[in-house]
Amino acid sequence: MSTGRERLSRFEGPAVAVARDNVDTDQIIPARFLKTTSRTGLGAHLFADWRANADGTVRPDFVLNTAVGATARVLVAGWNFGCGSSREHAPWALADFGFRAVVAASFADIFKQNALKNGLLPVQLPPDVHAALLARVTAEPGVIVGVDLARQMAALPGGLEVPFAIDAFARECLLAGVDEIGWVLAQAEAIARFESGRIGNTATGSTSSS
């Protein structure tokens, strides 16, 4: 398993909107694409049932099938994004497509945790701010949205900056470009010193007994 990834600190990029609430993980990446354990290649199947008709023909009106959608780096969604099953393939597919952040009014808890563990930043905004951003991005796909993880600020069109909350440990891992295993491995010297001291104390009989 890889323990490192691209550092996620400050970035900006084109945003597109999927203006729907309660988007579940089976809509993000349908179950028929879950046979793989690889994180690569899943972006081609992101929102597969919305990007194509039942006969397989591409729907040119769906935003990810447009030229702007292909370059998007920020996805703006509605309420309760990522509900349903706990499949990690959902954030894998979003990241493999090219998204670095998903902005929503709220997220399903399991999706949020899976996203953070896989280098995808979930940004939850206040309802009024989110509603205005969703309307703007829906009307103007490709408008630039920025994220400054170090400052925990989202930079919205028009120059507005809005703070967002994030788990402190997840933030540390994203800024360092490591997953949880990578973070532990980075503490190897400190762990070795602790273990050496503990073993040394035991050998000299300095450990107290009850």
N, C-alpha and C positions, 0 to 999 in steps of 0.2 A: 504494500500500500504506500502510495506517495505521501510524504509528510510535509511537502512544501508546495507553494502555489504562488501566483503573482501577488505582490503586495497590493492591498486595496487601501489607498489613502485619500487621494483627491482626484476626481475625474469629472468630466462633463461630456455629454454626447446627445445625439438626437433621441427624442422620446416619442413613443407611440402609445396609443391607448387601446385597451380592451375594456370597453365601458360596460362591464357586466359584474353583478354581485354573485357571491357564492360560487365562484369558479373552482371546481374540485380538481383533484389531481388526475382523475381519469380523463378530464377534458384537456388538462395541460399535456399529458402524455398517455394516450390510451393504452389499456392493459396489453394489447397484442404486441406492443413494442418492448415489453419488460423482460424478454428472454435473455437479453444481454446483461452482463455485469460491467461492461465498459462504459465509461462516461463520455466517450467520443461517438459522434454520429447520431446522437439522439436529437440534436437540434433540427434535423431534417423532418422529424416527426412531431415537433412541438405544435400543439393545437391542431393535430392532423385532421380531425373530423370537422373542424371549422375552416381549414385551409383548402379542403377539397370536397367536391360533391360525392354522393354515394357511388357514382360510376368512375371516380378517380380523377375527374377533370378538375383542374385548379380553379379556385374561385378568385378572380382578379380583384374583387372588391374587398377581400379580407386584408387587413393592413399589413400583415407579415409577408404577403405575397407581392407587395409593392416595392419599388426601388428604395423608398424611404424606409420601409419596414426592414429591408435587408441590412441596413446600416445602423439600425436602432441599438442603443446601448441601455436605455432606461424604459421599462414597461410601466405604464400607469394603469392600474386596475381599480376595481370597486371595493366593496365590503367583503370581508371574510374570504380573502383570496387564499387558495391552497387547502380548502376543506376536503374532507373525504379520507382516503387511505393515507398511510404514512410513507408511501414510496419515495425513496430518495431520487428516483429517476426524474421526478418533477423538477427540482432545482438543477439537476444535471442537464436536462433538456434546455432549460432556460439559459443556463450558462454556456452550453455548447452552441446555442444559436448566436450568442454574442452579448446577451444582457449581463450587465454588471450589477444592476439594482432593479428592484421592483418597488414601486411606490403605491401604497394603497391606504384606504381608510382604516382597515384592520386585516389581520392575518389569522389563519388557523394556527394554533400554537405549535403543532408538530411540524407543519411546513416551515414556519419561521425558524425553528431549531435546525431543521435539516438544511435550510438555505444558509444559515450562518456557518454551519459545519462544512459546507461545500463551497465557500467563497462567494456566495451570492448575497448581496446586502438587501434585506427587507427594510424599507423606510415607511414608517407609519406617520401620517400627518393628521392634524386636527381636521374634523369634518368639514368646516367651512373652507379651509385652505385647500384640502383635498378636492372638494367639489369644484372650486374655481380652476385648479390645475387640470382636472379631468376634462372639464369643458374646453379649456384652452388647447390641450393636446389633441382632443378629439377633432376640434375644428382646424387645427394646424399641425398635422403630423410632421415630426421632424424638428419641432421647436426644441431648443437646447435646454436641458436640465442638468444641473451639476450637483455633486455630492462631495462634501468635505468630511470624511470620517473622523479625522483627527479633532476637528472642532465640533463634530456632530451637528452639522448644518446642511440643509438642502438649499441649493440656489435655484430659484424658480424664475421663469420668464418675467421680465420686467424689473429684475434686480432684487426681488424680495428674498430674504434669507429666513429660513424657518428651522428651529432646532428640532431634533428628533432623538428619541431614547434608544439605547442599545445595551445589551448585557455587557458588562465591563470586560469579562474574560473573552467573550467572542470578539469584541472590539480589539483587544490586545492581539489575538491570533490573526485577525484580518490585517491589521497594520503591520505585523511582522511577516505576513505571508506564509503562515504555517497552520496546519490543522492541530488537533489536540495531541496527537502522537508527536508531531514535530515540536510542539511546545515542551512536552516532557523531555524529549531528547536534548533540547537546548539547555535543560537544567542538569545535564549529566554530571558536570563537575561538582555542583552543589550537592547532588545526591550522593556522589562518591565520597565527598568530605563528611557528610552526615553519617553514612554507613561506616566509614573508617573510624570515626569517633565513637560510634555506638559499639562497634566490635572491640575497639581498644579498651573502652570502659568495662565491658563485660570480661575481657581477659584479665584485667588487673583487679577484678573483684570490687570495683567502685559502684556497681549497680546495687541499689538497696533492695532488700527482700522484705516481704511483709511477714 
